[in-house]
Amino acid sequence: MNSPGNTCVPQTLLKDTLQMLKQVYPILMRKAIAAKCESTTEKPYLGEKELVKMFVSPDKDESQVKELLKMAQFLALQNPKWKLYPVQVPYSSELEAPIITSMQELIHARLNEYIGLVINEPEVPWQCAAKNKLLNLFTTFLFFAIVGLTFLIVNKVVISYMKYREKKEKQVFNLVSEIINMLETHYQSTTSPGGTQESYLAVNHIRDNLIPPKDRKHMNDVWEKAVKFLDENESRIRKEVQFVSGEEFQVWRWLPNNASNSPKASTSLKMSKVWQGSAFETMDGSVNSPSCPPTPCLKIRHMFDPDVEFEDDWETRVKDAILEKCNDGVKILHIKVDRGSREGCVYIKCMSQEDAGQAYKALHGSWFDGHLVTVKYLRLERYHERFPEAVTFKIPLKPSNNQRLSMQAHNWLNSTDAN
């Protein structure tokens, strides 16, 4: 059988219990309003010890008061409209008192904690409600303002860092290019008839010629990255130690290809972004060319090396090379250079499947800028999904100029062979 206080209030205690709640309610209301509307450290609840002390009298001893308090806690749970709840009163005044909302919680709490009473949602004056509402709105606005400002600052920092990194990379590759040109020019001057200089240059000498004295301090990291790049990636340059004017210096020596002494090879080395012949056959009937082009869209690999492209117009030169190689007979409507591709990918959309087939034959298996170009077909839906702007392109593209620069090596070789 359940004990009184857990499931019911004995009739003999009901009147005294209600009288206790009637006396406690205004006190709890005042404390709850003060906690919400005033800058006070007063707690909004009354603990068990406080309640017992309030109601102990010659007519009621401590045990009787505690029993009435248990009945009051039960009635509070059974009447949620009162907004009066039992509360676990912590031993430390700095801890928050958790509200009890069920009999199971109440029974469990009585075993370990002191139990008090609290009004959870007091009816505060309108001035206080308005102030709290404004405070909540201000806090919410301040939170989103801080989040938005933080996002803007982080975004600006990231963009600034990316621009700074891109600028530094461009400086490094510009410096690498200047070093290579300087060493190659020096080598050519030493191997030409009448040349008397050594075919190497001191590393510090090159630095001092390329970087003005006022810039050497803040350009030091750029110089070191350029030196590291050459050491790790440039097989035509060898670092040595030589005695120059009686002192040891680190030097760079230019190591040309074996065939570089011939005019044809020398001319080829100096050319860039040019077509250099085909590796295999792609004409009609060959195993490398589909007899029926399936789509008007192509994916072209190895059109550029993302690690060495630093000139401002390199993307335009890649597009021009494709348009020049495909010539006027192939109608190309859209070209997209994937700057982030590690495989040097370029995507093109032709006017028709037949145009795509002609472009495939012209490009697949060709050598371009020292790389073997490969081509595959892409589904039209997949192409439009990746490049939705391509849907509106209806006019065939033309190269940015009429010089056909990417075909110069091919034309020069053909004219040399004919001679």
C-alpha positions, 0 to 999 in steps of 0.5 A: 500500500502506498504511503501518504504523501506519495500518492495522496494527502491525508484529510487530517493534514490537508487544511494545514498543508493548504494553509502552509502553501497560502502563507509561503506563496506570496513570499516565493512570488516576491523572491521569484520576481526579485530574481528576474527583475532586480540585480540581487544575489537572493535565491528565488526559492525557499529551502527545507531548513528555511521553511521548517524554521518559518513554521515551527511553533509550540503547536507544531514541532519540526517533524510535523512541519516536515510532514506538512512540507512533504504534503505541500510538495505533493500538492504542488506537483498535482497542480501545475497551474500554480506554477509552484514546484519542489526544488532540490536545494544544493548544499552550496549557495553557488549551485543552481537548484534543479526543479522537480517535475515528477513524483519519481524525481521527488521520491529519489531526491528526498533520499539524498537532498534537501527539498524546497519550493520555488515559483518557476514562472512568476507574473512579473510587472510589465516594465520588468517583462519589457526590459527582459524582452529587450535584453533578450533581443539585444543579447540575440542581436549581439550574438548574431552580430558577433558571429557575423563579424567573426565570419567576416573577419575570418573570411577576410583573413582567409581571402587575404591569406590566399591572395598573399599566398598566390602573390608569393607563389607568383613571385617564386615562379617569376624568380625561378624563370629569371634564374633559368633564363639567366643561367641558360643565357650565360651558358649560351654565351660561354659555348658560343665561338669566342666565349671564355667564361666558365659555364656556371654562375655563383648562386649569390651572384645571381641573387644579387643581380635579380633582387635589388639590395633594398628588397633582399631582406623581405624577399629572402623567403621568396628566394629560398623557396625558388632555390628549393624549387630548383634543387628539387624540380629542375634537372637542367641545373646542378648545384656545385661548389667552386673556387671563385677568386680564391674563395669557395662559392656555391654555384649553379651550372646549366646542363642542357639536353644532349640534342640542344646544340642543334638549331631545331632542338634549340628552337623547340626548347625556347617555344612554350604552349605549342603543339609538338606532333602526335603519339598515335593515329586517331583518324577514322578507322583507327582503334583510338577513335570511336566511329560514332561520337556519343556526345558533343562534350569532351574532357581533355587531360594534360593541357597544362601543369598546375605547378608551373603556370604563373603567367597572367595569360596562361589560361587564355593561351591554353584555350587558344591552343585548343581552338587553333588545333581544332581549326575553323572546321570544328565549332566549339561553343564553351571551354572551361580550364579547371585551374585546380586540376592536378591533371591539367584538365580542360572541358569543351562543349562543341556544337554537335557530336560530329564537331566533338568527333573532329575535335577528339581526332585533332587533340587525342594523342597529341603532344602539347608543351611536352605533355601527352594529351588524352581526350574522353567524351562526357555526357551532355547532362553531366557537362551542363550539371557541372557548367550550367552557364554552357547551356546558353552558349550558342556562338562558336568561339574564336582564338584571342588573336590570329597569330596561331602561336600554338601551331608555330612549332608544328609549322616550323617542323613541317617546313624544315622537313619539306626543305 
